[in-house]
Amino acid sequence: MDRGMLERDHELGRLATAAREAADGAGSVALVHGEAGIGKSSLVKAMSAVLPPHARILVGACDDLATGRPLGPFRDLVGGAEGVGEELAKALQGAGDRHRVYDALRSELTTAPLPVVLVVEDVHWADEASLDALRFLVRRMERLPAVLVLTYRDDELGREHPLRQLLGQVSRTGRVHRLALPRLSRGAVGRMSRAEGLDPAQVYAVTSGNPFFVAEVLAAGNAGGVPPTVVDAVLARLRGLDAEARDALEQLAVLPSAVEHRLAEALLPDALTVLATGEQHGLLSVTPERVVFRHELIRRAIADSLPAARRITLNREVLRALVASPGADPSRIVHHAAQAGDEEAIARFGPVAAADASRTGAHREAAAQLRLVLRDRQRYGAAELATLLEQFAVESYTIADSAAAVAAQREAVALRRSLGDTRALGADLRWLSRIHWWAGDADEAQQAAQEAIVVLEGAQDERLLALALSNTAQLHMLSERHAEAVEFGLRAIALARATDDAAILSHALNNVGCARWRTDDPRGRAQLEEALQVALGAGEVEHACRAYANLIWNLLERLEYAEADRYFAPALELADRAEHLGFLSYLQVELAMRRFAAADWDEAERYAELAVHDHVPGRCPALTVLGRVRIRRGAQGGDELLTEAWEMAVRTRELQRTGAVAAARAEAAWLRGDVEAVIEASLEVYEQACLLESPSHRGELGYWLTRAGHPVPPDDSGHPYALQSAGQWHAAAAAWRGVGCPYEEAAALAQSPDADDKLGALARLDALGAEPLARQVRAELRTLGVRRIPRGPLAATRDNPAGLTERQLQVLRLMVEGLTNPQIADRLVVSVRTVDHHVSAVLEKLGAPSRGEATVRARELGLT
């Protein structure tokens, strides 16, 4: 039997086993992936024959719409052959309360008969709301009596594809089955071709073993002839039909989704007859609920063969039928309006589709709908256009498209200014300030914030003024201008209390609390705790998450790690439960910082990589952690990551960003022996830290300047780095040990002139895998005349003679398996750029100019 067929049987067996285990409460996720036509849908259809007889299969599909239907694959479940419960049907009908949808989905997967196999096909086309729902399920699948099967085309996933984050999350679950479907071999294609009287070599040349392509060529072949392309094979079958059937199939082909019978009957004069013809010729699949092409590639072959004018006409027919159909999905209407060039319909239904998408959490789709609407701006009056631009700015901000958000909000501000609407102008200026801050533009954020207050002070709206004041307080707090932050924050607190607005009150308390805490005002932490309690009491999840994030950040900065640990669990649980992905990502960055401090570098990398594609406020510290881990381990790519982080930090003008990156760059320079670069990286930011009275950044940057021979004033803060600068190595080492920072403890001991201290430090550094600093300590010991210097972790060297780190070994083994860098990134849940750095380091350490030679070398060394 052909290898591809054997592997399909094997994969079906794995799915059957997963279903039996799910019935016992051990749920899992199955990823079925491969190129178009490889047999993903066929595998799904074959599942019913191998699953336990009582298993329930629910199947939904994502559509190749210009902007996906929000929650499309889950809406498909309603009215399907298996049917779903009333709870899920009602939740999806409203779809405004996504938490209700999530709870209903979870309930559906625990409803008898069990196990439930939920299949979502073509997830590479999934809308954002569907991806969010899948993220919710993935985090819980191990505790559900169900199997979640996701099919997707792995050859269509670029580096920034939205599906990558979900696949990364799946990779971190304990129970995941990867079903990569292979092509048919030459031998299998040959046997199938000879049975049909076709030339095996020609058939394989046309199809390359793709099962769908093979089937189409064989179905179209006659007397030994082979069509030159698969498209020709499909069109050859179409030409064998009568004109009425061809017209009907062409009409259906412009619909990139399953077609419900009601719509098919509205579009086709004799629907049942032509559908039967298409089904008999193997082009359509007809169920009691809907009709769909047997494969998406058939639909595309027909649609792509149509002249443009014919496609426009057919899309207009679909648009007419959808508009006349009560309850039609607005995103489908807009898709066909765009294909038909009907700007009037886009203007009418686009805002509705955007609002529907935003309400369900599909912000990427909402932004796309509004982008379509805004193509024809002259259609709208100034006030209506400003509203649309504001909506587009918010959606773009939500999906981290900062450039689009800033441009749209600036245009909205200009329109509000021309209209003389002070209240709306003030609100827009406040939003513009916020968007600029997320984009990393501190100066623009401050300018917009200041104008917002000036405008709103004359607008007679205390709530909006309170929000603008609190926004300005936040910017001052983040810029370490503590007195100004407290001044504006107290005004905001008074107005928030007067208007009984818990959200603004929590926001303002947060800003004042942070500012006071950083100046050692005892009221600071108490106000930050109050901000948390106010938000939790009012159900303001975003503000509660922000309070948690700021509590943790301040505790980490103050080296109060045990205290910070108390907040991580409830904070992460809240962000996870509420699906607040922005704050969940930010909290994971803080967890990366915490694990870095504990020298748990693998975990630090893992958490930092989760946020490396986030907004600037999260991406900058994530890159800093990743860069520092590589620097301390002696891995490649650390300097490049820190350079990128520095460019971001400088634009924010925030010491909390620039201080951390400057210290990391100074450490990197010191470890490579570049004293001048240490001073260059540290001095300017050190002076700013002194000016702003920041003991943590002043202490660390002052330490690096001292090491480089640059004098700094005495620092009596008691910070461990200040102790090191003063030559109090033992006291510093004890302080680092007390807060749980083993690398810093070893580095402090290593400064001692005593050989025994250095030997103790060396042992700790070797245990941590801190090769660059360990190498420096060995050189210092040789200078002191110590003859018996430990050679390092010998056992590890024997096991890994190439000197690869644990992560580099993982990358190497995946390289040996033949995975590409994007595939390795998917497997390890890291960015492709990170994998690029690891691969370069592996090739360098193995002395291999290519991946092929690295594989040979790895096998020679027994590293596979």
PyMOL commands that set and color helices and strands:
alter all, ss='L'
color gray80, all
select helices_A, chain A and resi 3-23+40-49+72-75+86-94+98-108+123-125+128-138+141-143+154-156+163-171+186-195+200-207+211-220+230-239+243-253+261-267+271-280+296-305+308-324+330-340+343-360+363-379+382-398+402-419+422-438+442-456+462-478+482-499+502-518+523-538+541-557+561-577+581-597+601-610+616-633+638-652+655-671+675-691+695-707+720-725+729-739+742-750+755-768+771-783+794-799+806-816+821-828+832-846+851-860
alter helices_A, ss='H'
color red, helices_A
select strands_A, chain A and resi 28-33+56-61+116-121+146-152+176-180+259-260+284-286+290-293
alter strands_A, ss='S'
color yellow, strands_A
deselect
rebuild
show_as cartoon
